[in-house]
Amino acid sequence: MSDLLQKFEMIDNTMAEILRHKTEVERLRIAGRIWKSARVIVRGAILTEHPEWTDQQVNHEIARRMSHGAVK
């Protein structure tokens, strides 16, 4: 399997069927909530690793991790 394909998670058939019945707006809303949840989880991990960091440092690290290193 190529490196590109290994980076994607496959969605199960049940979830795919549920999403097919959602409108574009509903799917975007779901994606936004997932993104927010991911930020909360990443923030918690960073604060556990670096409790001394400022909010600015934490936010920068969140951006770096969630952009797969695109933010320097």
Phi, psi and omega in degrees: 000139182289161178301322181297315181293330180291341182277347183260135173272142178271136179273142180282162186299323181296313180294320178300318179296318178299314182293329178298332182270358177272152174283169178301319180296317179297319179294321177295321178298317178299313180299319178297319179293321177297317179299315178299317179297319179298319178299319180297316180295315179295318178302315179299319179296317181294316180295330176291319180286326187223069182296343182274352183289148175283166176302321180297316179295317180297313180298321178296318180292323175301312180299318181297312182292319184282346176260010181057038176089002181292331177272126182264000000 
